[in-house]
Amino acid sequence: MSKKQSITAYLVKRIGVLFVLFVLIWTLVAKWVYHYAWDDTTEFYLHQDLALALSGQLSLPYHFEGKYIGALEQMPAEYRSAVESTEIMFAHTALFATQSGDIYILKEQGLDEEPLYVVHYFSAQDSPSLMPIFLILAGSMLLPLGFIIWRIGASVSKEADNVLESVANREIKPSRFSEFEQFAAVFKTAQFAQQHALEQERLFAAFLSHEIRTPLTKISHSMSRIQQIDDVPLEALDVLDTLESSQQELSQIAQGILLLSRPNSSQLQSHVLNHELEQWCAKWKPHGLNIDLKAVQQQVTQAIHITLFNLMLTQIAKNARQHGQGMLAALVTDTGMRFENRVGTSDLSSGYGLGSKITKQVCDCFGWRVTTSSSSEWYVLEITF
């Protein structure tokens, strides 16, 4: 992502570059206009001197202070060398730029029908530089341009602050720019939709948790009554144990769903992860999942909610048993946890579904970062504290 910048800086950079480019082009064109006499001033004075010569008011050849009017034979050598180097058409003005200065020459027919030359010479030493004038003009143009940029930036920045205030106060204020007002309206709608979705999600989670707990409570009471009966068959004891463990698991899931919908950092307490992971390994061994737990010698303590932590470990174990094969390798260190297992060949599904999403939500509640990587043979889940 590019570096953030203010609107004023954005306008100054782009309009400033445009202004500098304009000044450079304008200066170059102005110098060309002055040098090549594109404004016809040189043409005017050359023809004026020509008219004086043709009227007989000047004695030819005339040579005085950078002007010469007369035939080619009497022309000074410095002018004559320039004329003889290029063919000049009649009634046309030619410019010759030399090291010492600029020579403007007009060729016309004289009274005796011989070529008559009118020469104006401008010495480089006597000609004033135009750069100071151009710099003064550019500087004078820079002042109003800077004021305009400042006013535009201030107006846009003020309207942007109004938009932020409108979003913060959830009240749309009128704006000078329709785009800002439209953005505030769209953002407010999106904000309302997000809050509504979160509220609906929390309401649904609370409703689901309550609806699950209600029949579970009845099941628990019924099992307690059955266990108080003296003549219960021995074959029913295993069934009662299975029902009790399933009831406890469902209760934990319902509590986990409610906690995920309303995360609260104040409910987190410090627990030793080594002990919880050892109990997790022992719990899943009867279910046919062998877990190779490797942990550091010192105890790893993190602030967690034990119900959510066990819910996350349950999802990891279920994914490993359903989608993987062989032993699940688990590693816990001071910086995180790592779970790795081989990908099952009989399972053609491409993802780990809801279990991975629940794992990510639990890690978000704890402030952890979770990453997954998979190949054709291995699936790796890494959690960073």
C-alpha positions as CSV (number, residue, x, y, z in Angstrom):
1,M,0.0,0.0,0.0
2,S,1.2,3.5,-0.8
3,K,2.1,6.0,1.9
4,K,-0.8,8.0,3.3
5,Q,-0.9,11.7,2.6
6,S,-3.2,14.6,3.2
7,I,-5.4,16.2,0.5
8,T,-3.4,19.4,0.7
9,A,-0.2,17.6,0.0
10,Y,-1.8,15.7,-2.8
11,L,-3.0,19.0,-4.5
12,V,0.3,20.8,-3.9
13,K,2.3,18.0,-5.6
14,R,0.2,17.6,-8.6
15,I,-0.9,21.2,-9.2
16,G,2.7,22.4,-8.3
17,V,4.2,20.0,-11.0
18,L,1.6,21.3,-13.5
19,F,2.5,24.9,-12.6
20,V,6.2,24.3,-13.0
21,L,5.7,22.6,-16.3
22,F,3.5,25.4,-17.5
23,V,6.1,28.0,-16.5
24,L,8.9,26.2,-18.3
25,I,6.9,25.9,-21.5
26,W,5.7,29.5,-21.2
27,T,9.3,30.7,-20.7
28,L,10.6,28.7,-23.6
29,V,7.9,29.9,-25.9
30,A,8.3,33.5,-24.8
31,K,12.0,33.4,-25.5
32,W,11.3,31.9,-28.9
33,V,8.8,34.6,-29.7
34,Y,11.2,37.3,-28.6
35,H,14.2,35.8,-30.4
36,Y,12.5,35.1,-33.7
37,A,10.3,38.2,-33.6
38,W,7.1,36.2,-34.0
39,D,5.2,39.3,-32.7
40,D,6.1,41.2,-36.0
41,T,7.9,44.0,-34.1
42,T,11.2,43.4,-36.0
43,E,9.3,43.2,-39.3
44,F,7.7,46.5,-38.5
45,Y,10.9,48.4,-37.8
46,L,12.7,46.8,-40.8
47,H,9.9,47.9,-43.2
48,Q,9.8,51.3,-41.6
49,D,13.5,51.9,-42.3
50,L,13.0,50.5,-45.8
51,A,10.3,53.0,-46.4
52,L,12.6,55.8,-45.3
53,A,15.3,54.6,-47.7
54,L,12.9,54.3,-50.6
55,S,11.5,57.8,-49.9
56,G,14.9,59.4,-50.3
57,Q,15.0,60.7,-46.8
58,L,18.2,58.7,-46.1
59,S,21.4,58.9,-48.0
60,L,22.6,55.4,-48.9
61,P,24.5,53.5,-47.8
62,Y,23.4,54.2,-44.2
63,H,25.3,52.7,-41.3
64,F,24.7,53.9,-37.7
65,E,24.4,52.2,-34.3
66,G,23.7,48.6,-35.4
67,K,21.7,49.6,-38.5
68,Y,22.7,49.3,-42.1
69,I,20.7,50.2,-45.3
70,G,22.3,49.8,-48.7
71,A,23.7,47.5,-51.3
72,L,25.6,44.3,-50.7
73,E,28.9,45.8,-51.9
74,Q,29.1,48.5,-49.2
75,M,27.8,46.2,-46.4
76,P,30.2,45.7,-43.4
77,A,32.1,42.4,-43.5
78,E,30.4,41.1,-40.3
79,Y,26.9,41.4,-41.9
80,R,28.0,40.5,-45.4
81,S,29.4,37.1,-44.4
82,A,26.0,36.2,-42.9
83,V,24.2,37.3,-46.1
84,E,26.4,35.4,-48.4
85,S,26.1,32.2,-46.4
86,T,22.4,31.9,-47.2
87,E,20.1,32.8,-50.1
88,I,17.6,35.4,-48.9
89,M,14.3,35.8,-50.8
90,F,13.0,39.2,-51.7
91,A,10.5,40.7,-49.2
92,H,11.5,38.2,-46.6
93,T,13.2,38.7,-43.2
94,A,16.1,36.4,-42.2
95,L,17.6,35.9,-38.7
96,F,21.3,35.1,-38.3
97,A,22.4,34.2,-34.7
98,T,26.1,34.8,-34.2
99,Q,28.3,34.6,-31.2
100,S,28.4,38.4,-30.9
101,G,24.7,39.0,-31.4
102,D,21.6,38.6,-33.6
103,I,21.3,40.0,-37.2
104,Y,17.9,40.6,-38.8
105,I,18.1,41.2,-42.6
106,L,15.3,42.3,-44.9
107,K,15.9,42.0,-48.7
108,E,14.0,44.2,-51.2
109,Q,14.4,45.8,-54.6
110,G,15.8,49.4,-54.5
111,L,14.9,52.4,-56.7
112,D,17.5,51.2,-59.2
113,E,16.0,47.7,-59.1
114,E,19.2,46.5,-57.4
115,P,18.9,44.4,-54.2
116,L,18.6,46.6,-51.2
117,Y,19.3,45.3,-47.7
118,V,18.0,46.6,-44.4
119,V,20.0,45.2,-41.5
120,H,19.3,45.5,-37.7
121,Y,22.0,44.2,-35.4
122,F,21.5,43.5,-31.7
123,S,24.6,42.8,-29.7
124,A,24.4,40.1,-27.1
125,Q,26.1,42.4,-24.5
126,D,23.6,45.2,-25.0
127,S,20.5,42.9,-25.1
128,P,19.0,42.5,-21.6
129,S,18.3,39.0,-20.2
130,L,14.7,38.1,-20.1
131,M,15.1,35.5,-17.3
132,P,14.7,37.9,-14.4
133,I,11.4,39.1,-16.0
134,F,10.2,35.6,-16.4
135,L,11.1,34.6,-12.8
136,I,9.3,37.7,-11.5
137,L,6.2,36.8,-13.5
138,A,6.4,33.2,-12.4
139,G,6.7,34.2,-8.8
140,S,3.8,36.6,-9.0
141,M,1.7,33.7,-10.5
142,L,2.8,31.4,-7.8
143,L,1.2,33.5,-5.0
144,P,-2.4,33.3,-6.2
145,L,-1.9,29.6,-7.2
146,G,-0.6,28.8,-3.7
147,F,-3.6,30.7,-2.2
148,I,-6.0,28.7,-4.4
149,I,-4.4,25.4,-3.4
150,W,-4.6,26.4,0.3
151,R,-8.2,27.3,0.0
152,I,-9.1,24.1,-1.8
153,G,-7.2,21.9,0.6
154,A,-8.7,23.7,3.6
155,S,-12.3,23.3,2.2
156,V,-11.8,19.6,1.4
157,S,-10.1,18.9,4.7
158,K,-13.0,20.6,6.6
159,E,-15.6,18.6,4.7
160,A,-13.6,15.4,5.4
161,D,-13.6,16.2,9.1
162,N,-17.4,16.8,8.9
163,V,-17.8,13.3,7.3
164,L,-15.7,11.7,10.1
165,E,-17.7,13.5,12.7
166,S,-21.0,12.4,11.0
167,V,-19.8,8.8,11.0
168,A,-18.7,9.0,14.7
169,N,-22.0,10.7,15.8
170,R,-24.1,8.6,13.5
171,E,-25.7,11.7,12.2
172,I,-25.3,12.8,8.5
173,K,-24.5,16.5,8.2
174,P,-24.9,18.5,5.0
175,S,-21.8,18.8,3.0
176,R,-20.6,21.1,0.2
177,F,-19.5,18.0,-1.8
178,S,-22.2,15.5,-2.9
179,E,-19.6,12.7,-3.0
180,F,-18.8,13.2,0.7
181,E,-22.4,13.3,1.7
182,Q,-23.1,10.2,-0.3
183,F,-20.1,8.4,1.3
184,A,-21.4,9.3,4.7
185,A,-24.9,8.0,3.9
186,V,-23.5,4.7,2.5
187,F,-21.1,4.3,5.4
188,K,-23.9,4.8,7.9
189,T,-26.1,2.3,6.1
190,A,-23.2,-0.2,6.1
191,Q,-22.5,0.5,9.8
192,F,-26.2,-0.1,10.7
193,A,-26.3,-3.3,8.6
194,Q,-23.1,-4.6,10.4
195,Q,-24.5,-3.8,13.8
196,H,-27.8,-5.4,12.9
197,A,-26.1,-8.5,11.6
198,L,-23.9,-8.8,14.8
199,E,-27.0,-8.3,17.0
200,Q,-28.9,-11.0,15.0
201,E,-26.0,-13.3,15.3
202,R,-25.7,-12.8,19.0
203,L,-29.4,-13.2,19.4
204,F,-29.4,-16.4,17.4
205,A,-26.4,-17.8,19.4
206,A,-28.1,-17.0,22.7
207,F,-31.3,-18.6,21.5
208,L,-29.5,-21.6,20.2
209,S,-27.6,-22.0,23.5
210,H,-30.7,-21.7,25.5
211,E,-32.7,-24.1,23.3
212,I,-29.9,-26.7,23.6
213,R,-29.5,-26.3,27.4
214,T,-33.2,-26.7,28.1
215,P,-33.5,-30.3,26.8
216,L,-30.0,-31.1,28.2
217,T,-31.2,-30.1,31.6
218,K,-34.1,-32.4,31.3
219,I,-31.9,-35.2,30.2
220,S,-29.5,-34.6,33.1
221,H,-32.4,-34.7,35.6
222,S,-33.8,-37.9,34.0
223,M,-30.4,-39.6,34.2
224,S,-30.0,-38.6,37.8
225,R,-33.4,-40.2,38.6
226,I,-32.5,-43.3,36.7
227,Q,-29.2,-43.6,38.6
228,Q,-31.1,-43.5,41.9
229,I,-33.0,-46.6,41.0
230,D,-31.6,-49.7,42.7
231,D,-32.6,-52.3,40.2
232,V,-31.1,-50.8,37.1
233,P,-29.6,-53.5,34.9
234,L,-25.9,-53.7,34.7
235,E,-26.0,-53.4,30.9
236,A,-27.6,-50.0,31.2
237,L,-24.7,-48.5,33.2
238,D,-22.5,-48.1,30.0
239,V,-25.4,-46.4,28.2
240,L,-25.9,-44.0,31.1
241,D,-22.1,-43.2,31.1
242,T,-22.2,-42.5,27.4
243,L,-25.3,-40.3,27.8
244,E,-23.7,-38.4,30.6
245,S,-20.5,-37.7,28.7
246,S,-22.5,-36.6,25.6
247,Q,-24.6,-34.4,27.8
248,Q,-21.5,-32.7,29.2
249,E,-20.0,-32.3,25.8
250,L,-23.2,-30.7,24.4
251,S,-23.3,-28.3,27.4
252,Q,-19.7,-27.2,26.8
253,I,-20.6,-26.7,23.1
254,A,-23.6,-24.6,24.0
255,Q,-21.6,-22.5,26.4
256,G,-18.8,-22.1,23.8
257,I,-21.3,-20.8,21.2
258,L,-22.6,-18.3,23.7
259,L,-19.1,-17.1,24.5
260,L,-18.1,-16.8,20.9
261,S,-21.0,-14.6,20.1
262,R,-20.1,-12.3,23.0
263,P,-16.3,-12.2,23.5
264,N,-15.2,-10.5,26.7
265,S,-11.5,-10.2,27.6
266,S,-12.4,-9.8,31.3
267,Q,-13.4,-13.5,31.3
268,L,-10.0,-14.7,30.3
269,Q,-7.9,-16.3,33.1
270,S,-4.3,-17.6,33.1
271,H,-4.1,-21.4,32.6
272,V,-1.2,-23.8,32.1
273,L,-1.6,-25.1,28.6
274,N,0.7,-28.1,29.2
275,H,-1.8,-29.6,31.6
276,E,-4.8,-28.9,29.4
277,L,-3.1,-30.5,26.4
278,E,-2.2,-33.6,28.4
279,Q,-5.8,-34.0,29.4
280,W,-6.8,-33.5,25.8
281,C,-4.5,-36.2,24.5
282,A,-5.8,-38.7,27.2
283,K,-9.4,-37.8,26.3
284,W,-9.1,-38.6,22.6
285,K,-7.0,-41.7,22.9
286,P,-10.1,-43.9,23.6
287,H,-11.7,-42.5,20.5
288,G,-8.9,-43.9,18.3
289,L,-6.8,-40.7,17.9
290,N,-3.2,-40.9,19.0
291,I,-1.7,-37.5,19.7
292,D,2.1,-37.1,20.0
293,L,2.5,-34.2,22.4
294,K,5.8,-32.4,22.6
295,A,6.1,-29.5,25.0
296,V,8.9,-27.4,26.4
297,Q,10.1,-28.3,29.9
298,Q,8.8,-25.1,31.5
299,Q,5.1,-24.4,31.8
300,V,3.4,-22.4,29.1
301,T,0.8,-20.0,30.6
302,Q,-1.7,-18.0,28.6
303,A,-4.8,-16.0,29.4
304,I,-7.7,-18.1,28.0
305,H,-11.3,-19.2,28.7
306,I,-11.0,-22.9,29.4
307,T,-14.4,-23.7,27.7
308,L,-13.4,-22.0,24.5
309,F,-9.9,-23.5,24.6
310,N,-11.3,-27.0,25.0
311,L,-13.8,-26.3,22.2
312,M,-10.9,-25.3,19.9
313,L,-8.9,-28.5,20.8
314,T,-12.1,-30.5,20.1
315,Q,-12.4,-29.1,16.6
316,I,-8.7,-29.8,15.9
317,A,-9.0,-33.3,17.1
318,K,-12.2,-33.9,15.1
319,N,-10.6,-32.5,11.9
320,A,-7.6,-34.7,12.4
321,R,-9.6,-37.8,13.0
322,Q,-12.1,-37.1,10.1
323,H,-9.7,-35.7,7.4
324,G,-6.3,-37.1,8.4
325,Q,-4.7,-40.4,9.0
326,G,-2.1,-41.7,11.5
327,M,-0.8,-39.9,14.5
328,L,-1.5,-36.2,15.2
329,A,1.8,-34.4,16.1
330,A,1.3,-31.5,18.6
331,L,3.9,-29.0,19.8
332,V,3.6,-26.3,22.3
333,T,6.2,-23.6,23.0
334,D,6.4,-20.2,24.6
335,T,5.5,-18.6,21.3
336,G,2.7,-20.8,20.1
337,M,1.3,-24.2,19.2
338,R,1.7,-26.4,16.1
339,F,-0.5,-29.3,15.0
340,E,0.5,-31.5,12.1
341,N,-1.0,-34.7,10.6
342,R,-1.0,-36.6,7.3
343,V,-3.9,-36.0,4.9
344,G,-6.3,-38.9,4.5
345,T,-6.4,-40.5,1.1
346,S,-10.0,-41.5,1.3
347,D,-11.3,-38.0,2.0
348,L,-11.6,-36.0,-1.2
349,S,-12.8,-32.8,0.5
350,S,-10.6,-29.7,-0.1
351,G,-11.2,-27.9,3.2
352,Y,-11.6,-28.4,6.9
353,G,-15.0,-26.6,7.1
354,L,-16.6,-25.3,10.2
355,G,-13.9,-26.7,12.6
356,S,-11.3,-24.3,11.1
357,K,-13.6,-21.4,11.3
358,I,-14.4,-22.1,15.0
359,T,-10.7,-22.4,15.7
360,K,-10.0,-19.0,14.1
361,Q,-12.8,-17.4,16.1
362,V,-11.5,-18.8,19.3
363,C,-8.0,-17.5,18.5
364,D,-9.4,-14.1,17.7
365,C,-11.0,-14.0,21.2
366,F,-7.7,-14.8,22.8
367,G,-5.7,-12.4,20.6
368,W,-3.8,-15.2,18.9
369,R,-3.0,-15.5,15.2
370,V,-3.7,-18.8,13.3
371,T,-2.3,-19.9,10.0
372,T,-2.8,-23.1,8.0
373,S,-0.9,-24.7,5.3
374,S,-1.6,-27.9,3.4
375,S,0.0,-30.0,0.7
376,S,-0.9,-33.3,-0.9
377,E,0.5,-35.2,2.1
378,W,0.5,-32.9,5.2
379,Y,-1.9,-30.5,6.9
380,V,-0.3,-28.0,9.3
381,L,-2.1,-25.6,11.7
382,E,0.0,-23.0,13.6
383,I,-1.1,-20.8,16.4
384,T,1.0,-17.8,17.4
385,F,0.5,-16.2,20.8
